[in-house]
Each structure stands twice: as structure tokens, then as C-alpha cells.
Amino acid sequence: MSFMHVWIGRFFKCLSFLIASLPAQVRAALGDFIGLLWFDVLRIRRRVALENLRRAFPDWSEAHRESTARWSLRHMGRNLVEYTLFPFYDETDVARCFEIHGREHVENALALGKGCLFLGMHLGNGDFAIATCSRIGLSMNLISKLFKARWLNDLWFGMRRKHGTRFIAPEKSTFEILKALKRNEIVIFVLDQFMGPPVGVRTRFFGHETGTALGLALIAERTGAPVIPSYTFRKPDGRHVLVFEAPLPGLSAPDESLRKENIARMTQAYTDKIESIVRKHPEQWMWIHRRWKEFRD
């Protein structure tokens, strides 16, 4: 391990200890400050967030859209602050930090012995939610790209691995996904970002054309594993709600000639489900992502 890796690790532990010692209200204020700095001072992707909100909510006033975008960044700032608490988070903290709704849907799905697929999205503090899933005894596998910088991978993914989360790289991921399902574990597909061909299909999100990854539908069709929408959101008092919804209907046409159409249909159904959830908590979704790029065949 290089000197830089050791130094970064020690710095993060010291920072974590310092932030964890602060009152919850101060930590929330620190997260809000990061979000306001991002949105109002540095203005990083401010225009992207507002353009996305104009597409999604054309009937809203500009003031409402700006407030929603600002709150989105404030929640992202709080997420960053909460990440520093990970070294101290364990099973005894779950009830204090989270309300969990619908766990029976996951238990019923796993009872089938085919594993379980989570339909995930960038809403609320997903990293905190995944760590909580691991802490309540669920075996979690997240499909996620790695950073180019090794030290950042060690910091960002290392702490999450300590909570029990396994990571699967998108490249050549099918084998690892199938192995996880065979072990009757959970695999999370985060499906709310743009994806073009050949691994994406044409979909509509908030009424506008975009592209969405088709991998979840392909794996669900191949394995018959249940697909459960899973998301989290932050309550006004700072606690989080982790929601597991009932499994979505599976693919229904056995005719091989209709397979491509079924994959596209199910991917659209997953996209529709994400849209319905984002509409409930728009201030906590990641509006700075360029979701509506041109889909070119």
C-alpha cells in the first residue's frame, strides 16, 4: 500500500470521527452548505438540473423548479456527510437511522430460491440504504463502474465493502450476476441513467425519449428472478425510509420472435416505475445527470 493510500485512509478516519461527534442538526447544516455551494456558488451542472426539471415538470413555475434543484443538491450534500459516518455504522444503528417498509416482499422473493433483482435509482441516500440492507442480513451485490483513480476506489468502495456489499463491474458482468443469483442473493440494477445502444433500448421518461439499460430485463427473463423496486428517501426529521415494493410482473411471451419486444416493454415498465417514484420525491432525485441524451441506433 502506498504512502498516499495510508495518508488518505488516516485522514478519512479522522474526518469521520470529527463529523460523527457533531450533533445531527449540525451535520445536516454542513450537508446543506455543500449543496448550496455546489448549486449557487460553483453552479456545477446547475443548468442541466434546471433543464431536466423543465422537461419533467413543464407546468411548474421556474421558482419551484429552482427550489427543487437546490434541495436535490442539498440532499446530495447530506449524503456526502453521511458517508463519513460509515466507519461507525452497525446493526445497533439501523433502527435509529431507518424505517423499513415491505421487507416481507424481499423475504417472499428469496424463498423462491432464484435470487432477487432490485430495481434501484439515485434517490435519497442509496449507499446508506445498501449498507443497511447488508446490516439486516441481506446479501447485496451492486453493479457499479469503478473510478479511474485507485485511491478513490479504495475510499469509496472500500468502506461499503466493509458493510458486506459486493461490487460487480458492468463489463462482462453476466457471469457474476448469475453466480450471485444462484447463491440466492440480491443484485441491484441502478436503472435511472441514460444508456445508448447496444446495451440500451429506446424508452420514454417523463414523456420524453431517452435510452435505458436493458440488462435488468435480460437477466429477469433468463432467470425468472423477481424484480423488486427498492428506494430510500430522507424524512424531515433526518431519518431515512427504506422501501421494498411488491415484485413487478415478469415477461409473459414465450415466443422467441417476440423476445426483443418483450425486453423493450419490460425496460419501459421499469422506467415507468422509477418515474412514479421520482414524482413522489422529486427534491431527492439526482437531477444533475443528463438523462435525456439523443438515442442513436
C-alpha positions in Angstrom: 0.0 0.0 0.0 1.4 3.4 -1.0 2.1 6.3 1.4 -0.7 8.2 -0.3 -3.2 5.4 0.4 -2.2 5.2 4.0 -2.4 9.0 4.4 -5.9 9.2 2.7 -7.2 6.4 4.9 -6.0 8.0 8.1 -7.4 11.4 7.0 -10.8 9.9 6.3 -10.9 8.2 9.7 -10.0 11.4 11.5 -12.6 13.3 9.4 -15.2 10.6 10.1 -14.6 10.8 13.9 -14.9 14.6 13.8 -18.1 14.6 11.9 -19.7 11.7 13.8 -19.1 13.7 17.0 -21.2 16.6 15.7 -24.9 16.9 16.5 -27.2 15.6 13.8 -28.5 19.1 13.1 -25.0 20.4 12.5 -24.2 17.5 10.1 -27.4 18.3 8.2 -26.4 22.0 8.0 -23.0 21.1 6.8 -24.6 19.0 4.0 -26.9 21.8 3.1 -23.9 24.2 2.9 -22.2 21.8 0.5 -25.3 21.7 -1.7 -25.7 25.4 -1.7 -22.1 25.9 -2.5 -22.5 23.5 -5.4 -25.7 24.9 -6.8 -25.4 28.7 -6.1 -21.7 29.4 -6.0 -19.8 26.9 -8.1 -23.0 26.3 -10.2 -21.8 22.9 -11.3 -24.4 21.4 -13.7 -27.0 23.9 -12.4 -28.2 24.5 -16.0 -28.5 20.7 -16.5 -30.6 20.3 -13.4 -33.0 23.1 -14.3 -33.3 22.0 -17.9 -34.2 18.5 -16.7 -36.8 19.8 -14.4 -38.3 21.9 -17.2 -38.7 18.7 -19.2 -40.1 16.7 -16.4 -42.4 19.4 -14.9 -43.3 21.9 -17.6 -46.3 23.2 -15.6 -44.2 24.2 -12.6 -43.1 27.7 -12.0 -39.4 28.5 -12.5 -39.1 29.3 -8.8 -40.5 25.9 -7.9 -38.1 24.2 -10.3 -35.1 26.1 -8.9 -36.1 25.3 -5.3 -36.4 21.6 -6.2 -33.0 21.6 -7.9 -31.4 23.4 -4.9 -32.9 20.9 -2.5 -31.7 18.0 -4.7 -28.1 19.3 -4.2 -28.7 19.9 -0.5 -29.7 16.2 -0.1 -26.6 15.2 -2.1 -24.5 17.2 0.3 -26.1 15.5 3.2 -25.4 12.1 1.6 -21.7 13.0 1.4 -21.6 14.0 5.0 -23.4 10.8 6.0 -20.9 8.7 4.1 -18.2 9.7 6.6 -20.3 8.0 9.3 -19.9 4.6 7.7 -16.9 3.5 9.9 -19.2 3.7 12.9 -22.4 2.3 11.5 -23.5 -1.1 12.6 -26.6 -3.2 13.4 -27.4 -1.2 16.5 -27.8 2.0 14.5 -30.3 0.6 11.9 -33.5 1.3 14.0 -32.3 4.8 14.9 -31.5 5.8 11.3 -34.1 3.8 9.2 -37.7 2.9 8.9 -38.0 -0.3 6.7 -41.2 -0.9 4.8 -42.0 -4.1 2.8 -39.3 -6.4 3.9 -41.7 -9.2 3.5 -41.6 -8.8 -0.3 -37.9 -9.5 -0.2 -38.2 -12.5 2.1 -41.0 -14.0 -0.1 -38.9 -13.4 -3.2 -35.8 -15.1 -1.8 -38.0 -18.0 -0.6 -38.4 -19.0 -4.3 -34.6 -19.8 -4.4 -33.9 -17.8 -7.6 -32.3 -14.8 -6.0 -33.7 -11.4 -6.3 -33.2 -8.4 -8.6 -33.6 -4.9 -7.1 -34.7 -2.0 -9.4 -32.7 0.9 -8.0 -32.3 4.6 -8.6 -30.4 7.7 -7.5 -33.0 8.8 -4.9 -32.2 9.5 -1.3 -29.1 8.1 0.2 -28.7 4.8 -1.7 -25.3 4.0 -0.3 -26.7 4.3 3.2 -29.6 2.1 2.3 -27.5 -0.6 0.7 -25.3 -0.7 3.9 -28.5 -1.0 5.9 -29.6 -3.9 3.7 -26.4 -5.7 4.5 -26.7 -4.9 8.2 -30.1 -6.5 8.4 -28.8 -9.7 6.8 -29.4 -9.3 3.1 -26.6 -10.4 0.8 -26.1 -7.4 -1.6 -24.4 -7.2 -4.9 -24.3 -3.8 -6.7 -23.4 -3.3 -10.4 -21.2 -0.2 -10.4 -18.5 1.3 -12.5 -15.1 1.9 -10.9 -13.2 5.2 -10.8 -10.0 5.7 -12.7 -8.2 6.7 -9.6 -7.3 3.7 -7.4 -7.2 5.7 -4.2 -10.8 6.9 -4.8 -11.9 3.3 -5.5 -10.3 2.2 -2.2 -12.0 5.0 -0.3 -15.5 5.0 -2.0 -15.9 1.2 -2.4 -13.7 0.0 0.4 -15.9 1.4 3.2 -19.0 0.0 1.5 -17.4 -3.5 1.2 -16.8 -3.5 5.0 -20.5 -3.4 5.4 -20.8 -6.5 3.3 -21.7 -5.1 -0.1 -20.1 -6.9 -3.1 -19.5 -5.0 -6.4 -19.9 -6.2 -9.9 -18.2 -4.3 -12.8 -20.6 -3.7 -15.7 -18.1 -5.1 -18.2 -18.7 -8.9 -18.6 -20.9 -8.8 -15.6 -23.4 -11.5 -16.6 -21.4 -14.4 -15.2 -21.0 -12.7 -11.8 -24.7 -11.8 -11.7 -25.8 -15.3 -12.4 -23.5 -16.7 -9.7 -24.9 -14.3 -7.2 -28.5 -15.3 -8.1 -27.5 -18.9 -7.9 -26.4 -18.2 -4.3 -29.9 -16.8 -3.7 -28.5 -13.3 -3.2 -29.7 -9.8 -4.3 -28.3 -8.0 -7.3 -29.1 -4.2 -7.6 -29.5 -2.6 -11.1 -29.5 1.2 -10.9 -31.6 2.0 -14.0 -32.3 5.7 -13.9 -29.3 6.9 -16.0 -29.0 7.3 -19.8 -27.8 4.3 -21.7 -27.5 4.2 -25.5 -27.2 1.2 -27.9 -26.2 -1.6 -27.9 -26.8 -2.1 -24.2 -29.7 0.4 -24.0 -33.1 0.5 -25.6 -35.3 3.4 -26.6 -37.6 4.4 -23.7 -39.7 7.4 -22.6 -39.1 9.1 -19.2 -41.4 11.9 -18.1 -42.9 11.8 -21.6 -39.6 12.4 -23.4 -37.5 9.9 -25.4 -34.3 8.6 -23.9 -32.3 5.4 -23.6 -32.3 2.9 -20.7 -30.1 -0.1 -20.0 -31.7 -3.4 -20.9 -29.6 -5.7 -18.6 -32.2 -6.0 -15.9 -34.9 -7.2 -18.3 -32.5 -9.6 -19.9 -31.5 -11.2 -16.6 -35.1 -11.3 -15.3 -36.2 -13.1 -18.5 -33.3 -15.5 -18.4 -33.5 -16.5 -14.7 -37.1 -15.8 -13.6 -35.7 -13.9 -10.6 -38.3 -11.5 -9.1 -37.7 -7.8 -9.7 -38.4 -5.6 -6.7 -38.5 -1.8 -6.8 -36.3 -0.6 -4.0 -35.6 3.0 -2.9 -35.0 5.3 0.0 -35.8 8.8 0.9 -35.0 11.2 3.8 -37.7 12.4 6.2 -37.8 16.0 7.5 -36.5 14.7 10.9 -33.4 13.3 9.2 -34.3 9.6 9.4 -34.5 7.5 6.3 -37.2 5.4 4.9 -36.2 2.2 3.0 -39.0 0.8 0.8 -39.3 -2.6 -0.9 -42.3 -2.7 -3.2 -44.1 -5.8 -4.4 -42.3 -7.6 -7.3 -43.1 -6.3 -10.8 -44.9 -8.6 -13.3 -42.5 -10.7 -15.3 -42.1 -11.3 -19.1 -45.1 -13.2 -20.5 -44.4 -14.2 -24.1 -42.6 -17.5 -24.7 -42.3 -16.9 -28.4 -38.6 -16.3 -29.2 -39.6 -13.9 -32.1 -41.1 -11.6 -29.5 -38.2 -11.6 -27.1 -36.7 -8.3 -28.3 -40.1 -6.6 -28.0 -40.6 -8.0 -24.5 -37.2 -6.8 -23.3 -38.1 -3.3 -24.5 -41.5 -3.5 -23.0 -40.2 -4.5 -19.6 -37.4 -1.9 -19.6 -40.1 0.7 -20.3 -42.2 -0.7 -17.4 -39.1 -0.4 -15.1 -38.6 3.2 -16.3 -42.3 4.0 -15.7 -41.9 2.7 -12.1 -38.9 4.8 -11.5 -40.7 7.9 -12.8 -43.7 7.2 -10.5 -41.3 7.1 -7.5 -39.4 10.2 -8.5 -42.7 12.1 -8.8 -43.3 11.3 -5.1 -39.9 12.7 -4.0 -38.6 15.0 -6.8 -36.4 17.0 -4.4 -34.3 13.9 -3.6 -33.6 12.6 -7.1 -30.3 13.4 -8.9 -31.3 16.0 -11.4 -27.8 16.9 -12.4 -27.5 13.8 -14.6 -28.0 14.3 -18.3 -30.9 11.8 -18.5 -32.3 12.9 -21.9 -29.4 12.4 -24.4 -30.2 11.7 -28.0 -30.7 7.9 -28.6 -29.0 7.0 -31.8 -29.4 3.5 -33.3 
